[in-house]
């Protein structure tokens, strides 16, 4: 009898937790992801499309997220079309992300922690998760501003990662000498504005 009561209790507890959490699907058309790569003589920016994803929201707010990016969609936004296309194609090549073989990259949150006394309009969560690029998965941590409104969930922030950890060493000063002004910085920034419904 006692075991039956315990089983019923845990069943109800599990059910209540499931009800308390809501999963929202990422709106791939409304979501924006912008990359920024830097070098000694400046920087370049562009976009990458999101093919799928979801956000988990609970009574305390953001609880989890998962996003899949389409690496074949990499584009540039700060150059004229001719040079922009060249750079985008280079980023898709084996020099960088090898998009022909690794068509997607992904992020999956493993820990979400509210930031105490976060100011309005400032990041209110610290998120840690697994970033997978070119088949390699490494942990990253970054701050996020997330909120819920009538339309669904919004989340915005900037994540930085070391490209060399994903076997992207092209023109890296840590792997090649005498690059001069052709050296490309190892850290890449990903700024996102995510919408989920």
C-alpha positions in Angstrom: 0.0 0.0 0.0 2.8 2.4 0.9 4.6 1.7 -2.4 1.4 2.4 -4.3 0.9 5.7 -2.5 4.5 6.7 -3.3 4.1 5.7 -6.9 0.9 7.8 -7.1 2.7 10.8 -5.5 5.7 10.7 -7.9 3.3 10.3 -10.8 1.4 13.4 -9.8 4.6 15.2 -9.1 6.0 14.4 -12.6 2.7 15.4 -14.2 2.6 18.7 -12.4 6.2 19.5 -13.5 5.3 18.6 -17.1 2.2 20.9 -17.0 4.2 23.7 -15.4 6.7 23.7 -18.3 5.6 24.9 -21.8 7.6 24.2 -24.9 7.6 27.0 -27.6 8.7 26.4 -31.1 11.3 28.8 -32.6 9.9 31.0 -35.3 12.6 30.6 -37.9 11.4 33.5 -40.0 11.3 36.0 -37.2 14.6 34.8 -35.5 17.8 36.6 -36.4 21.4 35.3 -35.9 24.3 37.6 -36.7 28.0 36.5 -36.7 30.9 38.8 -36.2 34.5 37.8 -37.2 37.4 40.1 -36.4 40.9 40.6 -37.9 43.8 43.0 -37.4 42.5 45.4 -40.0 38.8 45.3 -39.0 35.8 43.0 -38.9 33.0 41.5 -41.0 29.5 40.6 -40.2 26.8 38.4 -41.7 23.9 36.2 -41.0 23.1 32.5 -40.6 19.6 31.0 -40.8 17.9 28.9 -38.1 16.2 25.7 -39.3 14.6 24.6 -36.1 14.5 25.0 -32.3 12.5 25.2 -29.2 12.4 27.1 -25.9 11.3 25.7 -22.5 9.5 28.1 -20.3 8.3 27.5 -16.7 6.9 29.3 -13.6 10.4 30.8 -13.0 10.9 31.8 -16.6 13.4 30.5 -19.0 14.3 26.8 -18.4 15.9 25.6 -21.6 16.5 26.1 -25.3 17.7 24.2 -28.3 18.5 25.8 -31.7 19.7 24.3 -35.0 21.5 26.6 -37.5 21.7 26.1 -41.2 25.4 26.5 -42.0 24.7 26.4 -45.8 22.9 29.7 -45.4 25.9 31.8 -44.1 25.9 35.2 -45.7 27.7 38.6 -45.3 25.9 41.9 -44.8 28.7 44.5 -44.6 30.3 44.1 -48.1 29.3 44.7 -51.7 27.7 41.6 -53.3 30.7 40.4 -55.2 33.2 40.4 -52.2 30.4 39.4 -49.8 29.6 36.3 -51.9 33.3 35.4 -52.0 33.7 35.7 -48.2 30.5 33.7 -47.6 31.7 30.9 -49.9 35.0 30.9 -48.1 33.3 30.6 -44.7 31.3 27.6 -46.1 34.5 26.0 -47.5 36.9 23.6 -45.7 38.9 26.6 -44.6 36.2 27.3 -42.1 32.9 25.6 -41.4 32.9 23.0 -44.3 29.1 23.4 -44.7 29.0 20.8 -47.5 29.8 18.1 -45.0 28.5 19.7 -41.8 25.3 21.3 -42.9 24.1 22.3 -39.4 25.5 23.6 -36.1 23.5 23.5 -32.9 23.2 24.7 -29.4 21.5 23.0 -26.5 21.2 24.6 -23.1 22.3 22.4 -20.2 21.9 25.0 -17.4 19.8 28.2 -17.0 20.4 30.4 -14.0 18.4 33.6 -13.3 20.6 36.6 -12.6 19.6 38.1 -9.2 18.2 41.7 -9.3 18.7 42.0 -13.0 18.0 45.5 -14.3 15.1 46.0 -16.7 16.3 45.6 -20.3 19.5 43.9 -19.2 20.4 40.2 -19.3 18.4 38.3 -16.7 19.7 34.7 -17.2 23.1 33.0 -17.5 22.9 30.1 -19.9 25.4 27.3 -20.2 25.1 24.7 -23.0 26.7 22.6 -25.6 27.7 24.2 -28.9 28.2 21.7 -31.7 30.1 22.8 -34.8 31.7 20.5 -37.4 30.7 17.5 -35.3 32.6 18.8 -32.2 30.8 19.7 -29.1 32.1 22.2 -26.5 30.5 24.1 -23.6 29.8 27.8 -23.8 28.3 30.2 -21.2 26.7 33.6 -22.0 24.1 36.0 -20.7 20.6 36.3 -22.1 17.7 38.7 -21.8 14.5 36.6 -22.1 10.9 37.5 -21.6 7.4 36.3 -22.3 4.7 38.4 -24.0 1.3 37.7 -25.6 3.0 36.5 -28.8 5.3 34.0 -27.1 9.0 34.0 -26.0 11.8 36.4 -26.9 15.4 35.8 -26.1 18.4 38.0 -27.0 22.1 37.9 -26.3 25.6 37.5 -27.6 27.6 34.3 -27.4 31.3 34.1 -28.1 33.2 30.9 -29.0 36.8 30.0 -29.9 36.8 28.7 -33.5 40.0 26.8 -33.0 38.3 24.4 -30.6 36.2 23.2 -33.6 39.2 22.6 -35.8 38.9 26.0 -37.6 42.5 27.2 -37.5 42.7 29.1 -40.8 44.9 32.2 -40.4 44.9 31.7 -36.6 47.9 33.4 -34.9 48.1 30.4 -32.5 48.8 28.0 -35.3 50.6 30.0 -38.0 53.5 32.4 -37.9 54.2 35.6 -39.9 50.6 36.2 -40.8 50.9 40.0 -40.4 47.7 41.8 -41.1 46.1 38.6 -42.6 45.7 37.1 -39.1 42.1 36.4 -38.2 41.1 36.4 -34.5 40.1 33.1 -32.9 37.0 34.4 -31.1 33.8 34.6 -33.1 30.6 36.4 -31.8 27.1 35.2 -32.4 24.4 37.8 -31.6 20.8 36.5 -31.6 17.3 37.7 -31.3 15.1 34.6 -31.0 11.4 34.4 -31.2 9.4 31.4 -30.2 5.6 30.7 -30.3 
